[in-house]
């Protein structure tokens, strides 16, 4: 984005007069630059509102204590879940998000495949990206969660580990929301 902004400024202001660009292109680049600045202001305003909602909501504060869940994810989860009693357990909540494996059973044999992807795409994406951020910082830590991540990394592909951690986080979120307690990492 930095390079794009700089290039738009150079084109719009006509720093290179001998580049052969028509005036129409320069005008369009100026308009695009203004639209981009407007979007930046709108994004900053939305981020301020989300942070204010996060700070004012007790459930968001409790969920936000989990590694990999920030203000955007916490407010989105609280807004989307609404009534926590519609899920009997954390697995149902994780399945609602689409973070559990597809299962095909036949003849008493159970086969697990990739995640079902049946839930809310936006929430699932936030949860998985949060898990990826945790994976990047887990190396070298000695807490039980980081050790679990390390053991998973030895056996599985990083994408599988990220989804497994997102699934685990979803179950913790359900537990926190249903019990009304604070997050206890241990």
PyMOL commands that set and color helices and strands:
alter all, ss='L'
color gray80, all
select helices_A, chain A and resi 2-13+17-19+23-56+58-63+71-81+84-86+90-97+121-137+144-155+158-179
alter helices_A, ss='H'
color red, helices_A
select strands_A, chain A and resi 101-106+109-115
alter strands_A, ss='S'
color yellow, strands_A
deselect
rebuild
show_as cartoon
